[in-house]
């Protein structure tokens, strides 16, 4: 009898010791709980769930089991189940877990139950024992609830259209990228239909796919193929404005710097070269992804978990150095980045409108899409939430906007598609960027149209005289494309050794149809006697021979041409329309030619290499019966007269 009593006492002591760190006194419940924790610690979440549930079945008031089960549902993004589980804890004990109401409010927020979430936020805030950190979290969540309630009452225009079977498949498609001419679509497809993990990376096999628009319809998307796609993951990507460079995200590569790195490849003719990692300082041992290249090719925006950020994932920007690499990236700062996540940046071709995803700004629950504009000083405006129903309680990521600024693309699994599909929708006025058109074409040898040239192309802001963009037409094909924000006037030059340069002007500030693109093939003339170039960016004051400030870039281009070709001799000629007397126009045309002649001499071009002449309206290149024709006839040219 004494032995039995002794054994019972030992069992009671053991049970007390075993259960003293838990709310439950059930040994069976605790053992199942700790078995479930083993699965949880190995991130085997699907196996952990039924074991946590078994522990709860053994003890219906086992609070820790409920709390861990809620954590698992949160990690699996099953917020409905998470909220239900927290409500079970509320029935048992509202004091045991200090953040109970706050976590429950968050789960309700992420299921769009905003009124109920707000109620629990207020319950949490009313507690007297809150830390400053907990109170700040609750106040932030409360603002999200209040914002969401108002946003639903005031929806923004949103009519998404599925891109259809040519693009979307039974697999998931996301991270779209569109060229400036709306003719090429690049996107990521998970060919194994993997699942998204907590860092928005896929567990499956990602590859880049491409489609081209023919007769206003997308062709069947095809894999970009090797050497870009590999047995590892290739994801979020962007193209340079001219389509010659592809920048993309890749993970799992042997030569990689970290979990996820940014790579670049250049097109040679119609074939992509071997991709290379951008390396330091862009890539680090951390996570770098979602690149977006500015239209001028000089600035790279991307997201990273590197040290020195404001939160978990931040948006960084790296500028191109003179040596061709990238300067050390700079954090985009407090206007954009928060203690939360900011990623998936898209810089519009206007160069000053940024779209990105964040859960750190006031939004509707998960990751919302925001827009910010950069002012003339380089400062970013306070981000604007794009509104409901573009944003919802779900995660909205990967939005891009076409160059014209009227159409957006993004991916979603909430709109009744085959899974995660790519959609388009019209942007409402308030969130549109500056309209951007483009000029594209091919550079030819004017003496041999079969010869397509790799030429240097320079775009200059006439007002500031600063170079906006500098690039080369494609080697082998001569193709080029440059984006043109329509709020400026530009000078455009093309040049190549052994050829006379080409001059064009784009006056876009007051254009009638700002969405109209320019398709312009360029004929570069070999340096030969009697070949001429119209200097379309030489400007004079009205009825005067005084050169305007906007002429400087073109005049300097002519000086560079003369210095690069020291044997060349030229005649500068002035031409007018037929308004006014012949004598008046003869003097005006000659005086204008002399102004250019004098400018060149004053900038070290020898007098012996220069001559000038006025031709009044005797050599028209267009009709004088229309204003447009007369404008073309008012011009300055230079002609090769000696070699």
HUSUL-V653762 format. One record per run of one state. SS is the DSSP state (helix for helix, strand for strand, loop for the rest). FROM is the first residue (numbers start at 1). TO is the last residue. If there is no record, write none. Layout:
ss = (SS	SS)
from = (FROM	FROM)
to = (TO	TO)
This chain:
ss = (loop	helix	loop	helix	loop	helix	loop	helix	loop	helix	loop	helix	loop	helix	loop	helix	loop	strand	loop	strand	loop	strand	loop	strand	loop	strand	loop	strand	loop	strand	loop	strand	loop	strand	loop	strand	loop	strand	loop	strand	loop	strand	loop	strand	loop	strand	loop	strand	loop	strand	loop	strand	loop	strand	loop	strand	loop	strand	loop	strand	loop	strand	loop	strand	loop	strand	loop	strand	loop	helix	loop	strand	loop	strand	loop	strand	loop	strand	loop	strand	loop	strand	loop	strand	loop	strand	loop	strand	loop	strand	loop	strand	loop	strand	loop	strand	loop	strand	loop	helix	loop	strand	loop	helix	loop	helix	strand	loop	helix	loop	strand	loop)
from = (1	2	20	27	42	45	59	63	76	79	93	100	110	114	126	132	154	161	163	172	179	184	191	196	197	202	203	206	215	217	219	222	224	233	240	245	252	260	269	271	273	276	278	287	294	299	305	313	321	326	327	330	332	341	348	353	359	368	375	380	381	384	386	400	402	407	413	421	427	429	432	436	446	448	453	456	462	466	473	479	486	489	496	499	500	502	508	518	520	522	525	526	527	532	535	540	541	547	548	549	565	569	576	582	602	607	610	615	627	634	635	643)
to = (1	19	26	41	44	58	62	75	78	92	99	109	113	125	131	153	160	162	171	178	183	190	195	196	201	202	205	214	216	218	221	223	232	239	244	251	259	268	270	272	275	277	286	293	298	304	312	320	325	326	329	331	340	347	352	358	367	374	379	380	383	385	399	401	406	412	420	426	428	431	435	445	447	452	455	461	465	472	478	485	488	495	498	499	501	507	517	519	521	524	525	526	531	534	539	540	546	547	548	564	568	575	581	601	606	609	614	626	633	634	642	643)
